[in-house]
Amino acid sequence: MNDNRRGAELHIIQIGDVLVSPDIFTEEFCCDLDKCKGACCVEGDAGAPVTLDEIGDIEESLDAVWEDLTASAQSIIDKQGVAYSDADGDLVTSIVGGKDCVFTCHQDLTDRNDGHTIHNCCLCALECACNAGKTQWAKPISCALYPIREKQFNGGLVGINYHRWDICKDAVKKGRELHLPLYVFLKEPLIRRFGQDWYDELLSIAEELKKQGLL
């Protein structure tokens, strides 16, 4: 839906230990790699948020992706490792030149929907290695969930909300053209992060909101 005024009638919804922003239900989104070429991997001023467990997974995958990384990225990893603490004290993946994630690689990509080629697309070397069967772990959940961002609260609560970024304007346009809600577009990573039962409850709430005319 395109009328964000309707979303203003909604409030934060709690599902288990997760606080869900209304934007997760009301916003529409679909990555448009033809337009952005994977810009979210090479823009910004810090790397992707990671957990200590994910750092271990990345280190285990390093041999499989090493040759796909740039010389600059290899040098950064040799000096400071695969991750560092950013200005807020959060663990994030190491970056090159103040912006590019060290695990970015550029390749031509075949679109899964119609088979056309997206030239010189910025991809994740970790995910490419997993898709090729070289590893069993894809990429940090923060990357898979984007543009949903996660925040930890006291008492074990987790908040998820929609992060607006100008470089994703084409994804917003495409999502609206397809009428694809954010929670549907990100079905697989949401299930990966919170589980199938949690996602099923999210769908049930969405259906109830539709019946009430709020979506």
C-alpha positions as CSV (number, residue, x, y, z in Angstrom):
1,M,0.0,0.0,0.0
2,N,1.2,3.5,-0.7
3,D,-0.8,5.6,1.8
4,N,1.5,5.8,4.8
5,R,-1.1,7.7,6.7
6,R,-2.9,4.4,7.4
7,G,0.3,3.0,8.9
8,A,0.2,5.9,11.4
9,E,-2.8,4.3,13.0
10,L,-0.8,1.2,13.9
11,H,1.3,0.8,17.0
12,I,4.4,-1.3,17.8
13,I,3.3,-4.9,18.0
14,Q,5.1,-7.4,20.3
15,I,5.5,-11.0,19.0
16,G,7.3,-13.1,21.6
17,D,10.4,-11.1,22.6
18,V,10.3,-9.0,19.4
19,L,8.9,-5.5,19.1
20,V,7.8,-5.0,15.5
21,S,7.6,-1.5,14.1
22,P,4.4,-0.7,12.1
23,D,6.7,0.0,9.1
24,I,7.4,-3.7,8.8
25,F,3.7,-4.2,7.8
26,T,3.0,-1.0,5.9
27,E,6.1,-0.3,3.8
28,E,6.7,-2.0,0.4
29,F,10.2,-2.9,-0.8
30,C,12.0,-5.1,-3.4
31,C,15.7,-4.8,-4.2
32,D,16.3,-3.6,-7.7
33,L,19.9,-4.7,-8.5
34,D,19.5,-3.4,-12.1
35,K,19.5,0.1,-10.6
36,C,21.5,0.0,-7.4
37,K,24.1,-2.7,-8.3
38,G,24.3,-3.7,-4.7
39,A,25.3,-0.2,-3.4
40,C,24.4,-1.1,0.2
41,C,27.6,-3.2,0.4
42,V,29.8,-0.3,-0.6
43,E,28.1,2.8,0.9
44,G,28.0,4.1,4.4
45,D,30.7,4.7,7.0
46,A,30.8,1.4,8.9
47,G,30.7,-2.3,8.1
48,A,27.7,-4.7,8.6
49,P,26.8,-5.5,12.3
50,V,28.0,-8.9,13.3
51,T,27.9,-11.1,16.4
52,L,30.8,-12.9,18.0
53,D,29.4,-16.2,16.7
54,E,29.2,-14.7,13.2
55,I,32.8,-13.6,13.4
56,G,33.7,-17.2,14.0
57,D,31.6,-18.3,11.0
58,I,33.3,-15.7,8.8
59,E,36.7,-16.8,9.9
60,E,35.9,-20.4,9.1
61,S,34.8,-19.3,5.6
62,L,37.8,-17.1,5.0
63,D,39.9,-19.7,3.0
64,A,36.9,-20.3,0.7
65,V,36.5,-16.6,-0.3
66,W,40.1,-15.3,0.0
67,E,40.9,-15.3,-3.7
68,D,37.7,-13.5,-4.4
69,L,38.6,-10.5,-2.3
70,T,40.5,-7.5,-3.5
71,A,44.2,-7.0,-2.5
72,S,43.1,-4.0,-0.4
73,A,40.5,-6.1,1.5
74,Q,43.0,-8.9,2.1
75,S,45.5,-6.3,3.5
76,I,42.8,-4.9,5.9
77,I,41.9,-8.4,7.1
78,D,45.5,-9.2,7.7
79,K,46.0,-6.1,9.8
80,Q,42.7,-5.9,11.9
81,G,40.8,-9.1,11.2
82,V,37.4,-9.6,9.7
83,A,35.6,-7.2,12.1
84,Y,36.2,-4.2,14.4
85,S,34.3,-2.1,16.9
86,D,32.8,1.0,15.3
87,A,32.3,4.5,16.9
88,D,29.3,3.2,18.9
89,G,31.2,0.2,20.2
90,D,29.3,-2.3,18.0
91,L,31.1,-5.1,16.2
92,V,30.9,-4.7,12.4
93,T,32.7,-6.2,9.4
94,S,36.0,-4.6,8.4
95,I,35.8,-2.0,5.6
96,V,38.1,-0.7,2.9
97,G,38.5,3.0,2.2
98,G,36.1,4.0,5.0
99,K,33.1,2.4,3.3
100,D,33.4,-0.8,1.2
101,C,32.8,-4.1,3.1
102,V,35.9,-6.3,2.8
103,F,33.7,-9.1,1.5
104,T,32.4,-7.3,-1.5
105,C,33.1,-8.7,-5.0
106,H,31.9,-7.5,-8.4
107,Q,30.5,-10.0,-10.9
108,D,27.9,-10.2,-13.6
109,L,24.7,-11.7,-12.1
110,T,21.9,-13.6,-13.8
111,D,18.5,-12.4,-12.7
112,R,16.5,-15.3,-11.3
113,N,13.2,-14.0,-12.6
114,D,13.8,-13.5,-16.3
115,G,17.4,-14.6,-16.9
116,H,18.8,-11.3,-18.0
117,T,22.3,-10.3,-17.0
118,I,23.0,-7.6,-14.4
119,H,26.5,-6.4,-15.2
120,N,29.2,-5.5,-12.7
121,C,26.9,-6.1,-9.6
122,C,28.4,-5.8,-6.1
123,L,27.9,-9.1,-4.4
124,C,28.9,-10.7,-1.1
125,A,31.8,-13.1,-1.5
126,L,30.6,-15.0,1.6
127,E,27.1,-15.5,0.1
128,C,28.5,-16.4,-3.3
129,A,30.7,-19.1,-1.8
130,C,27.8,-20.6,0.1
131,N,25.6,-20.6,-3.0
132,A,28.4,-22.4,-4.9
133,G,28.5,-25.1,-2.2
134,K,32.0,-24.1,-0.9
135,T,30.7,-23.2,2.6
136,Q,27.5,-23.8,4.6
137,W,27.2,-20.3,6.0
138,A,26.0,-17.4,3.9
139,K,26.3,-14.0,5.4
140,P,25.6,-11.9,8.6
141,I,21.9,-11.8,9.5
142,S,22.1,-8.0,9.6
143,C,22.8,-8.1,5.8
144,A,20.1,-10.7,5.0
145,L,17.5,-8.6,6.9
146,Y,18.3,-5.2,5.4
147,P,16.5,-2.8,5.2
148,I,15.2,-4.1,8.5
149,R,17.4,-3.1,11.3
150,E,17.6,-4.8,14.7
151,K,18.1,-3.2,18.1
152,Q,18.7,-4.9,21.5
153,F,16.8,-3.7,24.6
154,N,17.0,-4.6,28.3
155,G,15.2,-7.7,29.4
156,G,16.0,-9.7,26.3
157,L,13.7,-7.7,24.0
158,V,14.6,-7.1,20.4
159,G,13.2,-4.3,18.2
160,I,13.0,-4.4,14.5
161,N,12.3,-1.4,12.3
162,Y,12.6,-0.2,8.7
163,H,15.8,1.8,7.9
164,R,15.2,4.4,5.2
165,W,18.2,5.0,2.9
166,D,18.2,7.2,-0.3
167,I,20.2,4.6,-2.2
168,C,17.2,2.2,-1.9
169,K,14.7,4.6,-3.5
170,D,14.5,2.3,-6.6
171,A,13.8,-0.7,-4.3
172,V,10.9,1.3,-2.7
173,K,9.6,2.1,-6.2
174,K,9.8,-1.5,-7.3
175,G,8.2,-2.7,-4.1
176,R,5.3,-0.4,-4.6
177,E,4.9,-1.5,-8.2
178,L,4.8,-5.1,-7.1
179,H,2.7,-4.4,-4.0
180,L,5.3,-6.3,-2.0
181,P,5.2,-5.7,1.8
182,L,8.5,-5.6,3.6
183,Y,7.6,-8.6,5.8
184,V,6.9,-10.7,2.7
185,F,10.0,-9.6,0.8
186,L,12.1,-10.5,3.8
187,K,10.3,-13.8,4.6
188,E,13.4,-16.1,4.4
189,P,15.7,-13.9,6.6
190,L,13.0,-13.3,9.1
191,I,12.4,-17.0,9.4
192,R,16.2,-17.5,9.7
193,R,16.4,-15.0,12.5
194,F,13.2,-15.6,14.5
195,G,11.9,-19.0,13.4
196,Q,8.9,-20.3,11.4
197,D,6.5,-20.2,14.3
198,W,7.3,-16.5,14.9
199,Y,6.9,-15.7,11.2
200,D,3.5,-17.6,11.1
201,E,2.3,-15.4,13.9
202,L,3.5,-12.3,12.1
203,L,1.4,-13.4,9.1
204,S,-1.6,-14.0,11.2
205,I,-1.3,-10.5,12.7
206,A,-0.9,-9.0,9.2
207,E,-4.1,-10.8,8.0
208,E,-6.0,-9.4,11.1
209,L,-4.8,-5.9,10.3
210,K,-6.0,-6.3,6.7
211,K,-9.4,-7.3,8.0
212,Q,-9.5,-4.2,10.2
213,G,-8.6,-2.0,7.2
214,L,-5.3,-1.0,8.6
215,L,-3.2,-2.5,5.8
